[in-house]
Amino acid sequence: MTMQVLVLSPRVAPGILTLAAWDALRGAQRVRAALDDPHVQAIVRSGVAVETAAGPPTFEAGTVWIAPTGDAAWARSMADDLMGPGDDAQRVEVLFGSYDLPGSGLLDVVDVMDRLRRECPWTAQQTHESLAPYVLEEAHEVHETLESGDSDHLREELGGLLMQVVFHARIAAEGSVDDGAGWDVDDVAAGIAAKLVRRNPHVFAPETLDRVPTTPAEIDAQWQSIKRWERAQAPSAHGH
């Protein structure tokens, strides 16, 4: 007798699952999930019935339980508890139906900032101007940590600096294009990604170069040359 626990990443859009996950869902005698599980509607729309439950899972052969919040540790712990020591009659398998890509943790930061902006009075009243001192403070703390060589502390301080980026982008998203705002953190990310691709043709488009730079000095000179060209095309442009 086998029961499956399905782990779905909360950072992947509901309904985007592996083939193995869909096979498990469609082949199950029943599918259960927590009342507030965000994947339920997408799974139901695909033709799979889902029963919501408020209580903790119990062993049910032929059942697929969707792990709450995509918590893999919870799923493994729960599977061990349901099987019990040396219990071969009740098998519980943990199946991963979607996976986090590198960088997906940034989605959590954006989500937390959105909620703080809506529900926290202090966060809600901040402006670009009121946050300006904190940008400098966080940048200085990152610099100090770099000099100290403390890697764990550096990770923490980079988080503080990242928060400022996400915070300012969230504020800008509330503005309008007419005011020079109306952009968000996705625009910030898209902009820097495009710049990195554009200024590193030796990596992304070597076929466009008469000669591909190979040394750090040559690559830096290429960067500066492309930067000067970009500024000539858009005189009002700023930045590194």
Order of alpha helices (4+ residues) and beta strands (2+ residues): beta-alpha-beta-alpha-beta-beta-alpha-beta-alpha-alpha-alpha-alpha-alpha-alpha-alpha
